[in-house]
Amino acid sequence: MSAQFRSAFALATLLACTSASPSCKSKETATSSTGDVANLPAATDDAGAVATMDAGPFVLPVAPALAPTPLGMPPAPSPDYNPTTAEKVALGSELFAEVALSADRETKCATCHVPEHGFSSSEAISKTAAGLANQRHTPSLVNIAYHSEFYWDGRTSPLEAHILGHWQGQLGLSPSEAIQGLATSERYLAHFQRAFKSAPNQDRAAEALAAYVRSLVRGNSPWDRYEAGDATAVSKDAIAGAEIFNKRSGCATCHAPPLYTDLKYHNLGLPTSEPPDVGRGAHTGNPSDQGAFKTPSLRGVSQTAPYFHNGSATSLLQVLEHKESQGSPRLSDRERSQLLAFIEALTGEMAP
Protein backbone atom coordinates (compact mmCIF):
# COMPACT_ATOMS: atom_id res chain seq x y z
CA MET A 1 0.00 0.00 0.00
CA SER A 2 1.47 3.38 -0.91
CA ALA A 3 1.77 6.18 1.62
CA GLN A 4 -0.38 8.30 -0.69
CA PHE A 5 -3.66 6.90 0.59
CA ARG A 6 -2.69 5.87 4.13
CA SER A 7 -3.35 8.98 6.14
CA ALA A 8 -5.33 12.13 6.31
CA PHE A 9 -4.74 15.58 4.97
CA ALA A 10 -4.96 18.98 6.61
CA LEU A 11 -8.16 20.97 6.08
CA ALA A 12 -6.25 23.83 4.51
CA THR A 13 -5.07 21.46 1.82
CA LEU A 14 -8.60 20.22 1.26
CA LEU A 15 -9.88 23.75 0.84
CA ALA A 16 -7.09 24.64 -1.56
CA CYS A 17 -7.36 21.63 -3.84
CA THR A 18 -10.39 22.31 -5.92
CA SER A 19 -8.77 22.11 -9.32
CA ALA A 20 -8.07 19.00 -11.34
CA SER A 21 -4.39 19.78 -11.89
CA PRO A 22 -1.84 17.06 -11.11
CA SER A 23 -0.02 19.36 -8.67
CA CYS A 24 -3.18 19.96 -6.70
CA LYS A 25 -3.94 16.26 -6.53
CA SER A 26 -0.47 15.68 -5.14
CA LYS A 27 -1.08 18.22 -2.38
CA GLU A 28 -4.50 16.82 -1.63
CA THR A 29 -3.14 13.38 -0.94
CA ALA A 30 -0.24 14.53 1.21
CA THR A 31 0.26 12.30 4.25
CA SER A 32 -0.04 13.37 7.88
CA SER A 33 2.93 13.34 10.24
CA THR A 34 1.38 11.03 12.81
CA GLY A 35 2.12 7.82 10.94
CA ASP A 36 -0.10 5.61 13.13
CA VAL A 37 -2.51 4.33 10.48
CA ALA A 38 -0.12 2.58 8.14
CA ASN A 39 -2.05 -0.69 8.18
CA LEU A 40 -5.48 0.68 7.40
CA PRO A 41 -7.05 -1.18 4.46
CA ALA A 42 -7.75 2.02 2.56
CA ALA A 43 -8.11 2.28 -1.19
CA THR A 44 -4.64 2.06 -2.69
CA ASP A 45 -3.01 3.34 -5.84
CA ASP A 46 -1.70 -0.13 -6.68
CA ALA A 47 -5.07 -1.86 -6.49
CA GLY A 48 -5.22 -2.53 -10.20
CA ALA A 49 -7.55 -1.00 -12.76
CA VAL A 50 -9.08 2.41 -12.21
CA ALA A 51 -12.46 3.82 -13.06
CA THR A 52 -13.37 7.44 -13.78
CA MET A 53 -16.24 8.67 -11.61
CA ASP A 54 -19.15 10.85 -12.66
CA ALA A 55 -18.26 13.45 -10.00
CA GLY A 56 -15.61 15.12 -12.12
CA PRO A 57 -12.25 14.13 -13.54
CA PHE A 58 -10.78 12.69 -10.33
CA VAL A 59 -9.84 9.01 -10.81
CA LEU A 60 -10.18 6.58 -7.91
CA PRO A 61 -8.54 3.18 -7.71
CA VAL A 62 -10.95 0.26 -7.71
CA ALA A 63 -12.08 -0.39 -4.15
CA PRO A 64 -10.45 -3.52 -2.70
CA ALA A 65 -12.87 -6.44 -2.56
CA LEU A 66 -14.43 -7.29 0.79
CA ALA A 67 -12.45 -9.95 2.60
CA PRO A 68 -14.00 -13.39 3.07
CA THR A 69 -15.27 -14.36 6.51
CA PRO A 70 -12.30 -15.69 8.50
CA LEU A 71 -12.21 -19.16 10.00
CA GLY A 72 -14.07 -19.40 13.28
CA MET A 73 -16.36 -16.43 12.73
CA PRO A 74 -19.92 -16.16 11.40
CA PRO A 75 -20.57 -13.76 8.50
CA ALA A 76 -20.47 -10.17 9.74
CA PRO A 77 -24.00 -8.72 9.69
CA SER A 78 -24.94 -5.31 8.34
CA PRO A 79 -28.33 -3.58 8.43
CA ASP A 80 -30.63 -3.46 5.42
CA TYR A 81 -30.46 0.34 5.40
CA ASN A 82 -26.66 0.28 5.20
CA PRO A 83 -25.37 -2.91 3.59
CA THR A 84 -21.59 -3.18 3.66
CA THR A 85 -19.96 -2.64 0.26
CA ALA A 86 -16.35 -2.41 -0.83
CA GLU A 87 -16.89 1.19 -1.92
CA LYS A 88 -18.26 2.25 1.49
CA VAL A 89 -15.41 0.49 3.28
CA ALA A 90 -12.83 2.26 1.06
CA LEU A 91 -14.39 5.64 1.88
CA GLY A 92 -14.80 4.77 5.56
CA SER A 93 -11.15 3.77 5.88
CA GLU A 94 -10.12 7.21 4.60
CA LEU A 95 -12.53 9.00 6.94
CA PHE A 96 -11.20 6.92 9.85
CA ALA A 97 -7.76 8.44 9.21
CA GLU A 98 -8.98 11.96 8.39
CA VAL A 99 -7.75 14.73 10.72
CA ALA A 100 -10.06 17.26 9.01
CA LEU A 101 -12.95 15.65 10.90
CA SER A 102 -11.62 17.13 14.17
CA ALA A 103 -11.53 20.62 15.63
CA ASP A 104 -7.77 20.58 16.21
CA ARG A 105 -6.97 19.19 12.74
CA GLU A 106 -4.71 16.62 14.43
CA THR A 107 -7.03 14.07 16.02
CA LYS A 108 -8.71 11.30 14.06
CA CYS A 109 -10.62 8.13 14.84
CA ALA A 110 -7.35 6.20 14.61
CA THR A 111 -5.79 8.38 17.31
CA CYS A 112 -7.61 6.45 20.03
CA HIS A 113 -8.59 3.33 18.05
CA VAL A 114 -5.03 2.56 16.96
CA PRO A 115 -4.90 -0.15 14.26
CA GLU A 116 -1.57 -1.50 15.48
CA HIS A 117 -3.03 -1.85 18.99
CA GLY A 118 -6.05 -3.90 18.01
CA PHE A 119 -8.07 -0.74 17.25
CA SER A 120 -7.96 0.23 20.93
CA SER A 121 -5.72 2.57 22.93
CA SER A 122 -2.57 1.80 24.89
CA GLU A 123 -3.55 4.55 27.33
CA ALA A 124 -5.71 3.71 30.33
CA ILE A 125 -7.78 6.82 29.59
CA SER A 126 -7.38 8.61 26.27
CA LYS A 127 -8.15 12.26 25.59
CA THR A 128 -10.52 14.13 23.31
CA ALA A 129 -9.39 16.57 20.64
CA ALA A 130 -9.91 19.31 23.24
CA GLY A 131 -7.41 17.59 25.57
CA LEU A 132 -10.05 16.44 28.06
CA ALA A 133 -9.81 12.99 29.62
CA ASN A 134 -12.44 10.50 28.53
CA GLN A 135 -14.57 8.82 31.15
CA ARG A 136 -13.49 5.26 30.28
CA HIS A 137 -10.87 3.22 28.50
CA THR A 138 -11.07 3.09 24.69
CA PRO A 139 -12.54 -0.30 23.71
CA SER A 140 -11.41 -2.28 20.69
CA LEU A 141 -13.40 -1.97 17.47
CA VAL A 142 -12.46 -5.48 16.33
CA ASN A 143 -15.55 -7.62 15.59
CA ILE A 144 -17.83 -4.73 16.56
CA ALA A 145 -20.06 -5.74 13.64
CA TYR A 146 -21.59 -8.39 15.88
CA HIS A 147 -22.62 -5.86 18.56
CA SER A 148 -25.96 -4.09 18.65
CA GLU A 149 -25.27 -1.77 21.61
CA PHE A 150 -22.25 0.51 22.00
CA TYR A 151 -20.11 2.11 24.69
CA TRP A 152 -19.17 0.17 27.83
CA ASP A 153 -22.69 0.76 29.13
CA GLY A 154 -24.51 -0.01 25.86
CA ARG A 155 -26.37 3.28 25.83
CA THR A 156 -26.34 3.90 22.07
CA SER A 157 -27.65 2.06 19.03
CA PRO A 158 -27.40 1.63 16.07
CA LEU A 159 -23.75 1.96 15.10
CA GLU A 160 -24.35 4.84 12.68
CA ALA A 161 -26.06 6.92 15.40
CA HIS A 162 -23.30 6.03 17.84
CA ILE A 163 -20.68 7.29 15.38
CA LEU A 164 -22.42 10.63 14.85
CA GLY A 165 -22.76 11.24 18.58
CA HIS A 166 -19.23 10.14 19.38
CA TRP A 167 -17.84 12.22 16.51
CA GLN A 168 -18.99 15.49 18.06
CA GLY A 169 -17.91 14.61 21.59
CA GLN A 170 -14.55 13.06 20.76
CA LEU A 171 -13.35 15.11 17.81
CA GLY A 172 -14.88 18.41 18.94
CA LEU A 173 -16.37 19.29 15.58
CA SER A 174 -19.93 18.82 14.42
CA PRO A 175 -20.21 16.24 11.63
CA SER A 176 -22.05 18.71 9.40
CA GLU A 177 -19.28 21.30 9.76
CA ALA A 178 -16.57 18.73 9.10
CA ILE A 179 -18.31 17.50 5.97
CA GLN A 180 -18.43 21.04 4.58
CA GLY A 181 -14.63 20.88 4.40
CA LEU A 182 -14.59 17.46 2.76
CA ALA A 183 -17.09 18.61 0.15
CA THR A 184 -14.39 20.81 -1.40
CA SER A 185 -12.18 17.81 -2.14
CA GLU A 186 -12.52 16.24 -5.59
CA ARG A 187 -11.29 12.95 -4.20
CA TYR A 188 -13.96 12.85 -1.51
CA LEU A 189 -16.61 13.97 -4.00
CA ALA A 190 -15.65 10.97 -6.12
CA HIS A 191 -15.65 8.67 -3.09
CA PHE A 192 -19.15 9.69 -1.97
CA GLN A 193 -20.48 9.55 -5.51
CA ARG A 194 -19.11 6.05 -5.99
CA ALA A 195 -20.27 4.72 -2.60
CA PHE A 196 -23.66 6.45 -2.32
CA LYS A 197 -24.40 8.24 -5.59
CA SER A 198 -24.68 11.42 -3.55
CA ALA A 199 -22.71 14.46 -2.46
CA PRO A 200 -20.89 14.29 0.91
CA ASN A 201 -23.14 14.64 3.95
CA GLN A 202 -22.90 13.61 7.59
CA ASP A 203 -25.31 10.67 7.38
CA ARG A 204 -23.49 9.10 4.44
CA ALA A 205 -20.17 9.71 6.21
CA ALA A 206 -21.45 7.90 9.31
CA GLU A 207 -22.65 5.02 7.13
CA ALA A 208 -19.25 4.75 5.45
CA LEU A 209 -17.46 4.77 8.81
CA ALA A 210 -19.87 2.13 10.11
CA ALA A 211 -19.23 -0.03 7.05
CA TYR A 212 -15.49 0.26 7.59
CA VAL A 213 -15.75 -0.61 11.29
CA ARG A 214 -17.98 -3.60 10.47
CA SER A 215 -15.26 -4.84 8.13
CA LEU A 216 -12.78 -5.13 11.03
CA VAL A 217 -13.41 -8.82 11.54
CA ARG A 218 -10.79 -10.93 13.24
CA GLY A 219 -10.70 -14.72 13.19
CA ASN A 220 -8.53 -17.54 11.90
CA SER A 221 -6.76 -17.73 15.25
CA PRO A 222 -4.49 -20.62 16.20
CA TRP A 223 -7.35 -21.96 18.30
CA ASP A 224 -9.75 -21.74 15.35
CA ARG A 225 -7.30 -23.73 13.26
CA TYR A 226 -6.89 -26.28 16.06
CA GLU A 227 -10.65 -26.73 16.30
CA ALA A 228 -10.76 -27.12 12.50
CA GLY A 229 -8.40 -30.10 12.75
CA ASP A 230 -4.87 -28.68 12.77
CA ALA A 231 -3.36 -30.46 15.79
CA THR A 232 -0.13 -28.47 15.44
CA ALA A 233 -1.74 -25.03 15.56
CA VAL A 234 -1.47 -24.57 19.36
CA SER A 235 0.75 -25.70 22.22
CA LYS A 236 -0.05 -28.34 24.80
CA ASP A 237 -0.32 -25.56 27.36
CA ALA A 238 -3.02 -23.86 25.28
CA ILE A 239 -4.98 -27.12 25.10
CA ALA A 240 -4.70 -27.54 28.85
CA GLY A 241 -5.69 -23.88 29.25
CA ALA A 242 -8.85 -24.48 27.24
CA GLU A 243 -9.88 -27.15 29.76
CA ILE A 244 -9.33 -24.69 32.59
CA PHE A 245 -11.19 -21.97 30.67
CA ASN A 246 -14.23 -24.15 30.00
CA LYS A 247 -14.44 -26.27 33.15
CA ARG A 248 -12.62 -24.72 36.10
CA SER A 249 -12.20 -20.98 35.92
CA GLY A 250 -15.75 -20.05 34.91
CA CYS A 251 -14.41 -17.81 32.13
CA ALA A 252 -16.57 -19.44 29.46
CA THR A 253 -19.76 -18.36 31.22
CA CYS A 254 -19.31 -14.77 30.03
CA HIS A 255 -16.69 -15.27 27.31
CA ALA A 256 -18.58 -17.73 25.14
CA PRO A 257 -17.44 -18.66 21.62
CA PRO A 258 -17.40 -17.76 18.81
CA LEU A 259 -17.18 -14.09 19.85
CA TYR A 260 -15.81 -14.96 23.30
CA THR A 261 -18.21 -12.47 24.86
CA ASP A 262 -21.84 -12.79 25.91
CA LEU A 263 -22.42 -9.12 24.97
CA LYS A 264 -24.00 -8.65 28.40
CA TYR A 265 -23.16 -6.40 31.33
CA HIS A 266 -21.56 -7.48 34.60
CA ASN A 267 -20.27 -5.89 37.78
CA LEU A 268 -16.72 -7.22 38.30
CA GLY A 269 -16.21 -5.63 41.70
CA LEU A 270 -13.66 -3.09 40.50
CA PRO A 271 -12.82 -0.19 42.83
CA THR A 272 -15.21 2.69 42.26
CA SER A 273 -14.10 6.09 41.08
CA GLU A 274 -15.14 9.41 42.56
CA PRO A 275 -17.83 10.16 41.66
CA PRO A 276 -18.78 6.48 41.19
CA ASP A 277 -19.14 5.22 37.62
CA VAL A 278 -22.38 3.23 37.77
CA GLY A 279 -22.01 1.93 34.22
CA ARG A 280 -25.05 0.25 32.73
CA GLY A 281 -27.16 1.41 35.67
CA ALA A 282 -27.01 5.03 34.55
CA HIS A 283 -28.65 3.99 31.29
CA THR A 284 -31.29 1.54 32.52
CA GLY A 285 -31.97 2.84 36.02
CA ASN A 286 -32.08 -0.77 37.16
CA PRO A 287 -30.37 -1.31 40.55
CA SER A 288 -29.03 -4.66 39.36
CA ASP A 289 -27.12 -2.84 36.60
CA GLN A 290 -25.19 -0.58 38.97
CA GLY A 291 -21.47 -0.86 38.24
CA ALA A 292 -22.05 -3.26 35.33
CA PHE A 293 -20.07 -2.97 32.09
CA LYS A 294 -20.11 -4.88 28.81
CA THR A 295 -18.08 -8.07 28.59
CA PRO A 296 -15.18 -7.47 26.18
CA SER A 297 -14.31 -10.08 23.60
CA LEU A 298 -11.19 -12.19 24.18
CA ARG A 299 -10.40 -12.35 20.47
CA GLY A 300 -7.23 -10.32 20.00
CA VAL A 301 -7.22 -9.33 23.68
CA SER A 302 -3.52 -10.14 24.06
CA GLN A 303 -2.81 -7.04 21.93
CA THR A 304 -5.13 -4.53 23.60
CA ALA A 305 -3.77 -3.84 27.10
CA PRO A 306 -4.70 -2.18 29.41
CA TYR A 307 -7.92 -3.89 30.48
CA PHE A 308 -11.29 -3.24 32.16
CA HIS A 309 -13.51 -0.23 31.53
CA ASN A 310 -11.16 1.98 33.54
CA GLY A 311 -7.92 0.61 32.11
CA SER A 312 -6.78 -0.38 35.60
CA ALA A 313 -5.22 -3.76 34.70
CA THR A 314 -2.00 -3.53 32.75
CA SER A 315 -1.75 -7.25 31.98
CA LEU A 316 -3.95 -10.30 31.54
CA LEU A 317 -2.32 -11.77 34.63
CA GLN A 318 -3.66 -8.85 36.66
CA VAL A 319 -7.11 -9.56 35.22
CA LEU A 320 -6.89 -13.17 36.40
CA GLU A 321 -5.69 -12.09 39.84
CA HIS A 322 -8.60 -9.68 40.19
CA LYS A 323 -11.09 -12.35 39.14
CA GLU A 324 -9.67 -14.71 41.77
CA SER A 325 -10.01 -11.97 44.39
CA GLN A 326 -13.71 -11.81 43.50
CA GLY A 327 -14.35 -15.52 44.01
CA SER A 328 -13.14 -17.28 40.87
CA PRO A 329 -11.30 -20.56 41.56
CA ARG A 330 -7.71 -19.93 42.61
CA LEU A 331 -5.26 -21.34 40.08
CA SER A 332 -1.67 -22.41 40.47
CA ASP A 333 1.04 -20.48 38.64
CA ARG A 334 1.21 -23.29 36.07
CA GLU A 335 -2.55 -23.25 35.54
CA ARG A 336 -2.53 -19.48 35.10
CA SER A 337 0.21 -19.83 32.50
CA GLN A 338 -1.82 -22.47 30.66
CA LEU A 339 -4.98 -20.36 30.77
CA LEU A 340 -3.09 -17.37 29.38
CA ALA A 341 -1.65 -19.58 26.63
CA PHE A 342 -5.20 -20.44 25.57
CA ILE A 343 -6.32 -16.80 25.65
CA GLU A 344 -3.34 -15.79 23.54
CA ALA A 345 -4.25 -18.54 21.06
CA LEU A 346 -7.51 -16.66 20.42
CA THR A 347 -5.64 -13.80 18.74
CA GLY A 348 -6.09 -14.30 15.03
CA GLU A 349 -5.69 -12.35 11.83
CA MET A 350 -7.34 -9.17 10.66
CA ALA A 351 -8.99 -9.25 7.30
CA PRO A 352 -6.57 -7.81 4.71
PAFI-754188 format. One record per residue (C-alpha): residue number from 1; x, y, z; chain. Coordinates in steps of 0.02 Angstrom, whole numbers. Layout:
# PAFI-754188
PT   n      X      Y      Z chain
PT NUM      X      Y      Z     A
...
This chain:
# PAFI-754188
PT   n      X      Y      Z chain
PT   1      0      0      0     A
PT   2     73    169    -46     A
PT   3     88    309     81     A
PT   4    -19    415    -34     A
PT   5   -183    345     30     A
PT   6   -135    294    207     A
PT   7   -167    449    307     A
PT   8   -267    607    315     A
PT   9   -237    779    248     A
PT  10   -248    949    330     A
PT  11   -408   1048    304     A
PT  12   -312   1192    226     A
PT  13   -254   1073     91     A
PT  14   -430   1011     63     A
PT  15   -494   1188     42     A
PT  16   -354   1232    -78     A
PT  17   -368   1081   -192     A
PT  18   -519   1115   -296     A
PT  19   -438   1105   -466     A
PT  20   -403    950   -567     A
PT  21   -219    989   -595     A
PT  22    -92    853   -556     A
PT  23     -1    968   -434     A
PT  24   -159    998   -335     A
PT  25   -197    813   -327     A
PT  26    -23    784   -257     A
PT  27    -54    911   -119     A
PT  28   -225    841    -82     A
PT  29   -157    669    -47     A
PT  30    -12    726     61     A
PT  31     13    615    213     A
PT  32     -2    668    394     A
PT  33    146    667    512     A
PT  34     69    551    640     A
PT  35    106    391    547     A
PT  36     -5    281    656     A
PT  37   -126    216    524     A
PT  38     -6    129    407     A
PT  39   -102    -34    409     A
PT  40   -274     34    370     A
PT  41   -352    -59    223     A
PT  42   -388    101    128     A
PT  43   -405    114    -60     A
PT  44   -232    103   -134     A
PT  45   -151    167   -292     A
PT  46    -85     -7   -334     A
PT  47   -253    -93   -324     A
PT  48   -261   -126   -510     A
PT  49   -378    -50   -638     A
PT  50   -454    121   -610     A
PT  51   -623    191   -653     A
PT  52   -669    372   -689     A
PT  53   -812    434   -580     A
PT  54   -957    543   -633     A
PT  55   -913    673   -500     A
PT  56   -781    756   -606     A
PT  57   -612    706   -677     A
PT  58   -539    634   -516     A
PT  59   -492    451   -541     A
PT  60   -509    329   -395     A
PT  61   -427    159   -385     A
PT  62   -547     13   -386     A
PT  63   -604    -19   -207     A
PT  64   -522   -176   -135     A
PT  65   -643   -322   -128     A
PT  66   -721   -364     39     A
PT  67   -622   -497    130     A
PT  68   -700   -670    154     A
PT  69   -763   -718    326     A
PT  70   -615   -785    425     A
PT  71   -611   -958    500     A
PT  72   -703   -970    664     A
PT  73   -818   -821    636     A
PT  74   -996   -808    570     A
PT  75  -1028   -688    425     A
PT  76  -1024   -508    487     A
PT  77  -1200   -436    485     A
PT  78  -1247   -266    417     A
PT  79  -1417   -179    422     A
PT  80  -1532   -173    271     A
PT  81  -1523     17    270     A
PT  82  -1333     14    260     A
PT  83  -1268   -146    179     A
PT  84  -1079   -159    183     A
PT  85   -998   -132     13     A
PT  86   -817   -121    -41     A
PT  87   -844     60    -96     A
PT  88   -913    112     74     A
PT  89   -771     25    164     A
PT  90   -642    113     53     A
PT  91   -719    282     94     A
PT  92   -740    238    278     A
PT  93   -557    189    294     A
PT  94   -506    360    230     A
PT  95   -626    450    347     A
PT  96   -560    346    492     A
PT  97   -388    422    461     A
PT  98   -449    598    420     A
PT  99   -387    737    536     A
PT 100   -503    863    450     A
PT 101   -648    783    545     A
PT 102   -581    856    709     A
PT 103   -576   1031    782     A
PT 104   -389   1029    811     A
PT 105   -348    960    637     A
PT 106   -235    831    721     A
PT 107   -351    704    801     A
PT 108   -435    565    703     A
PT 109   -531    407    742     A
PT 110   -367    310    730     A
PT 111   -289    419    865     A
PT 112   -380    322   1001     A
PT 113   -429    167    902     A
PT 114   -251    128    848     A
PT 115   -245     -7    713     A
PT 116    -79    -75    774     A
PT 117   -152    -92    950     A
PT 118   -303   -195    900     A
PT 119   -403    -37    863     A
PT 120   -398     12   1046     A
PT 121   -286    128   1146     A
PT 122   -129     90   1244     A
PT 123   -177    227   1367     A
PT 124   -285    186   1516     A
PT 125   -389    341   1480     A
PT 126   -369    431   1313     A
PT 127   -408    613   1280     A
PT 128   -526    706   1165     A
PT 129   -470    829   1032     A
PT 130   -495    965   1162     A
PT 131   -371    879   1278     A
PT 132   -503    822   1403     A
PT 133   -491    649   1481     A
PT 134   -622    525   1426     A
PT 135   -728    441   1557     A
PT 136   -674    263   1514     A
PT 137   -543    161   1425     A
PT 138   -553    154   1234     A
PT 139   -627    -15   1186     A
PT 140   -570   -114   1035     A
PT 141   -670    -99    873     A
PT 142   -623   -274    816     A
PT 143   -777   -381    780     A
PT 144   -891   -236    828     A
PT 145  -1003   -287    682     A
PT 146  -1080   -420    794     A
PT 147  -1131   -293    928     A
PT 148  -1298   -204    932     A
PT 149  -1263    -88   1081     A
PT 150  -1113     25   1100     A
PT 151  -1006    105   1235     A
PT 152   -958      9   1391     A
PT 153  -1135     38   1457     A
PT 154  -1225      0   1293     A
PT 155  -1319    164   1292     A
PT 156  -1317    195   1104     A
PT 157  -1382    103    951     A
PT 158  -1370     81    803     A
PT 159  -1187     98    755     A
PT 160  -1218    242    634     A
PT 161  -1303    346    770     A
PT 162  -1165    301    892     A
PT 163  -1034    364    769     A
PT 164  -1121    531    742     A
PT 165  -1138    562    929     A
PT 166   -961    507    969     A
PT 167   -892    611    826     A
PT 168   -950    775    903     A
PT 169   -896    731   1079     A
PT 170   -727    653   1038     A
PT 171   -668    755    890     A
PT 172   -744    920    947     A
PT 173   -819    965    779     A
PT 174   -997    941    721     A
PT 175  -1011    812    581     A
PT 176  -1102    935    470     A
PT 177   -964   1065    488     A
PT 178   -828    936    455     A
PT 179   -916    875    298     A
PT 180   -921   1052    229     A
PT 181   -732   1044    220     A
PT 182   -729    873    138     A
PT 183   -855    930      8     A
PT 184   -719   1041    -70     A
PT 185   -609    890   -107     A
PT 186   -626    812   -279     A
PT 187   -564    647   -210     A
PT 188   -698    642    -75     A
PT 189   -830    699   -200     A
PT 190   -782    548   -306     A
PT 191   -782    433   -154     A
PT 192   -957    485    -98     A
PT 193  -1024    477   -276     A
PT 194   -956    302   -299     A
PT 195  -1013    236   -130     A
PT 196  -1183    323   -116     A
PT 197  -1220    412   -280     A
PT 198  -1234    571   -177     A
PT 199  -1135    723   -123     A
PT 200  -1045    715     45     A
PT 201  -1157    732    198     A
PT 202  -1145    680    379     A
PT 203  -1265    534    369     A
PT 204  -1175    455    222     A
PT 205  -1008    486    310     A
PT 206  -1073    395    465     A
PT 207  -1133    251    357     A
PT 208   -962    238    273     A
PT 209   -873    239    441     A
PT 210   -993    107    506     A
PT 211   -961     -1    352     A
PT 212   -775     13    380     A
PT 213   -788    -30    564     A
PT 214   -899   -180    523     A
PT 215   -763   -242    407     A
PT 216   -639   -256    552     A
PT 217   -671   -441    577     A
PT 218   -539   -546    662     A
PT 219   -535   -736    659     A
PT 220   -426   -877    595     A
PT 221   -338   -887    762     A
PT 222   -224  -1031    810     A
PT 223   -368  -1098    915     A
PT 224   -488  -1087    767     A
PT 225   -365  -1186    663     A
PT 226   -344  -1314    803     A
PT 227   -533  -1337    815     A
PT 228   -538  -1356    625     A
PT 229   -420  -1505    637     A
PT 230   -243  -1434    638     A
PT 231   -168  -1523    790     A
PT 232     -7  -1424    772     A
PT 233    -87  -1251    778     A
PT 234    -73  -1229    968     A
PT 235     38  -1285   1111     A
PT 236     -2  -1417   1240     A
PT 237    -16  -1278   1368     A
PT 238   -151  -1193   1264     A
PT 239   -249  -1356   1255     A
PT 240   -235  -1377   1443     A
PT 241   -284  -1194   1463     A
PT 242   -443  -1224   1362     A
PT 243   -494  -1358   1488     A
PT 244   -467  -1235   1629     A
PT 245   -560  -1098   1534     A
PT 246   -711  -1208   1500     A
PT 247   -722  -1314   1657     A
PT 248   -631  -1236   1805     A
PT 249   -610  -1049   1796     A
PT 250   -787  -1003   1746     A
PT 251   -721   -890   1607     A
PT 252   -828   -972   1473     A
PT 253   -988   -918   1561     A
PT 254   -965   -739   1502     A
PT 255   -835   -763   1366     A
PT 256   -929   -887   1257     A
PT 257   -872   -933   1081     A
PT 258   -870   -888    941     A
PT 259   -859   -705    993     A
PT 260   -790   -748   1165     A
PT 261   -911   -623   1243     A
PT 262  -1092   -640   1296     A
PT 263  -1121   -456   1248     A
PT 264  -1200   -433   1420     A
PT 265  -1158   -320   1566     A
PT 266  -1078   -374   1730     A
PT 267  -1013   -295   1889     A
PT 268   -836   -361   1915     A
PT 269   -811   -281   2085     A
PT 270   -683   -154   2025     A
PT 271   -641    -10   2141     A
PT 272   -761    134   2113     A
PT 273   -705    305   2054     A
PT 274   -757    470   2128     A
PT 275   -892    508   2083     A
PT 276   -939    324   2060     A
PT 277   -957    261   1881     A
PT 278  -1119    162   1888     A
PT 279  -1101     96   1711     A
PT 280  -1252     13   1637     A
PT 281  -1358     71   1784     A
PT 282  -1351    252   1728     A
PT 283  -1432    200   1564     A
PT 284  -1564     77   1626     A
PT 285  -1599    142   1801     A
PT 286  -1604    -39   1858     A
PT 287  -1518    -65   2028     A
PT 288  -1452   -233   1968     A
PT 289  -1356   -142   1830     A
PT 290  -1259    -29   1948     A
PT 291  -1074    -43   1912     A
PT 292  -1102   -163   1766     A
PT 293  -1004   -149   1604     A
PT 294  -1005   -244   1441     A
PT 295   -904   -404   1430     A
PT 296   -759   -373   1309     A
PT 297   -715   -504   1180     A
PT 298   -560   -609   1209     A
PT 299   -520   -617   1023     A
PT 300   -362   -516   1000     A
PT 301   -361   -467   1184     A
PT 302   -176   -507   1203     A
PT 303   -141   -352   1096     A
PT 304   -256   -226   1180     A
PT 305   -188   -192   1355     A
PT 306   -235   -109   1471     A
PT 307   -396   -194   1524     A
PT 308   -565   -162   1608     A
PT 309   -676    -11   1577     A
PT 310   -558     99   1677     A
PT 311   -396     31   1605     A
PT 312   -339    -19   1780     A
PT 313   -261   -188   1735     A
PT 314   -100   -176   1637     A
PT 315    -88   -362   1599     A
PT 316   -198   -515   1577     A
PT 317   -116   -588   1732     A
PT 318   -183   -443   1833     A
PT 319   -355   -478   1761     A
PT 320   -345   -659   1820     A
PT 321   -285   -604   1992     A
PT 322   -430   -484   2009     A
PT 323   -555   -618   1957     A
PT 324   -484   -735   2088     A
PT 325   -501   -599   2219     A
PT 326   -685   -591   2175     A
PT 327   -717   -776   2200     A
PT 328   -657   -864   2044     A
PT 329   -565  -1028   2078     A
PT 330   -385   -997   2130     A
PT 331   -263  -1067   2004     A
PT 332    -84  -1120   2024     A
PT 333     52  -1024   1932     A
PT 334     60  -1164   1804     A
PT 335   -127  -1162   1777     A
PT 336   -126   -974   1755     A
PT 337     11   -992   1625     A
PT 338    -91  -1123   1533     A
PT 339   -249  -1018   1538     A
PT 340   -154   -868   1469     A
PT 341    -82   -979   1331     A
PT 342   -260  -1022   1279     A
PT 343   -316   -840   1282     A
PT 344   -167   -790   1177     A
PT 345   -213   -927   1053     A
PT 346   -376   -833   1021     A
PT 347   -282   -690    937     A
PT 348   -305   -715    751     A
PT 349   -284   -617    592     A
PT 350   -367   -459    533     A
PT 351   -450   -462    365     A
PT 352   -328   -391    235     A
